[in-house]
Amino acid sequence: MATSQAPATLGDRLVQPVTNVSDFIWGGTWNGEQLIPIPPLAVILLGVGLWIMIGLRFYPIVKFGAAVRGLFASRKGSGKGEISPFAALSTALSGQVGTGNLAGVATAIALGGPGAVFWMWITALFGMALAFAEGSLAIRYRETTSDGVSRGGPMSYIMMGLGPKWTWLAIVFCLGTLFSALVTGNSIQANEVASGLNELFGFERWLGGLIVAVAVFVVIIGGIKSIGNVAEKVVPFMAATYIVMALTALVLNFGDLPETFGRIFGGAFNAQSASGGFVGAAIILAIRAGVARGLFSNEAGQGSTPIAHAVAQTDDPEQQGRMAMLGTFIDTIVICTMTALVILTVQGDFTYQGQPVDHVWQSDLGTTAMSGFVTTSGAFAAAFPFEIASIPLGTLIASIALILFVFTTLLTWSYYGERAITFIYDRVPGSTRGGEKVLHIIWRVIWCIAIFVGATLPSQLVWRFGDISNATMALPNLLALALLSGVVFKLARGDRTAGRDFHQETPEEPEEY
């Protein structure tokens, strides 16, 4: 008698079509067939980044030391804004440092091999130029509401820097932000933290989602000042602790590091044919995975972090541009690299299809279907196998890091979505500050419900949706950065009033355009 299979859920049925769209945007493929020989969005992202890097005369590299010194002088604000420049950086970092740094690195290696890590570094290098552009423009062009609150982001520098005829671009960006907030800023984070809570405490995924939703609501009900206050305290501590533990794991496996770096650089330029692919497919896969996951992690060029930097208490666009570029460096060059090196270097008792292998990325846990937080957790468990309450110390470290990283990401991305929905509402005749505040409360409730739902969705589906949603934000923002690049170059040279101003008094908020 034949056994009937359970019908596939809607989520399972969506995986393949969503994967095709994601693969085309980031790799130029459809159903595994190469339609165009380049990864489209990766080329656009790196192209605009290169243009701005050259126009800035390699400012992010030349002025890196000055930016680090300025980090310690930014605890107090000295200008208009809502939170200190350091708190703005911490808020932006809390949105950047999340599942991309733990689970995303693992999926990048699964998709593109060790060479994907090299392309993550390249993305971060050009990303520092993009982040400087975003952070400086966020201060140069920001709104002030009727009750004196400062706010901004790409929607503001599009309207105030490019003019009303570009309103459509600002709207497109906001729609992309809402899509990306609910997918990358919410569902992926909730999905992975549910995995972490399940591994740590054995909680069902729905229960993990409910716990996180309640904790997030308690903080975000207080708005950006509450979010900034939590981020300023939690982010530096959690990042430093994670880096120390990763460095300890690498010191314990120091002898294997040269082989790891050989794999990273070799894989980045390996033109051997991928299985079922063409000569050069392996490079395309490495670039696609590295750039896509690099963007997912550091968000440079995506347009999310300038929303946080716009509320910094400073009137100096160059200063906040430096803060923004440091965020990209910390996120990818430091934290993502630590995760990647632990995954690629640490040896343990792993198997692939029943055969023993040395590293977690070569094992069943490192396959594209399985990769994610379990890969990173497995590597840390192998590095620190000592058990506490039957849980390997490494798993405990990775799980706590994930929970904290995801919690702060959920806080910050709720604000990004809130700003997008507010901007769209403000285009409606008769919009008021009171109406905005009602929308904020409704959005925060929807946000927490979405956390609960996102915790139970298929992991592969939400990650692929994330790649698509990131593109819907990045494309309009990259166009705006390219058009305003001349202003960015002048801001970097200390001209605080560079560029045209498109101000126009309106009866609606923010009463400026």
HELIX and SHEET records of a PDB file:
HELIX    1   1 LEU A   10  GLY A   27  1                                  18    
HELIX    2   2 PRO A   40  GLY A   55  1                                  16    
HELIX    3   3 TYR A   59  VAL A   62  1                                   4    
HELIX    4   4 PHE A   64  LEU A   71  1                                   8    
HELIX    5   5 PRO A   85  GLN A   96  1                                  12    
HELIX    6   6 THR A   99  THR A   99  1                                   1    
HELIX    7   7 GLY A  100  GLY A  104  3                                   5    
HELIX    8   8 VAL A  105  GLY A  112  1                                   8    
HELIX    9   9 GLY A  115  ARG A  140  1                                  26    
HELIX   10  10 PRO A  154  LEU A  162  1                                   9    
HELIX   11  11 PRO A  164  TRP A  166  5                                   3    
HELIX   12  12 THR A  167  LEU A  182  1                                  16    
HELIX   13  13 VAL A  183  SER A  187  3                                   5    
HELIX   14  14 ILE A  188  PHE A  201  1                                  14    
HELIX   15  15 ARG A  205  ILE A  220  1                                  16    
HELIX   16  16 GLY A  223  LEU A  252  1                                  30    
HELIX   17  17 PHE A  254  ASP A  256  5                                   3    
HELIX   18  18 LEU A  257  ALA A  268  1                                  12    
HELIX   19  19 ALA A  281  ASN A  298  1                                  18    
HELIX   20  20 THR A  305  HIS A  309  1                                   5    
HELIX   21  21 PRO A  317  THR A  328  1                                  12    
HELIX   22  22 PHE A  329  CYS A  336  3                                   8    
HELIX   23  23 THR A  337  THR A  345  1                                   9    
HELIX   24  24 VAL A  360  GLN A  362  5                                   3    
HELIX   25  25 ASP A  364  GLY A  366  5                                   3    
HELIX   26  26 PHE A  373  ALA A  383  1                                  11    
HELIX   27  27 LEU A  393  ASP A  426  1                                  34    
HELIX   28  28 ARG A  433  GLY A  454  1                                  22    
HELIX   29  29 SER A  459  LEU A  483  1                                  25    
HELIX   30  30 SER A  485  ALA A  492  1                                   8    
SHEET    1   A 2 THR A  29  TRP A  30  0                                        
SHEET    2   A 2 GLU A  33  GLN A  34 -1                                        
SHEET    1   B 2 ARG A 142  THR A 144  0                                        
SHEET    2   B 2 SER A 150  GLY A 152 -1                                        
SHEET    1   C 2 GLN A 347  TYR A 352  0                                        
SHEET    2   C 2 GLN A 355  HIS A 359 -1                                        
SHEET    1   D 2 GLU A 387  ILE A 388  0                                        
SHEET    2   D 2 ILE A 391  PRO A 392 -1                                        
END                                                                             
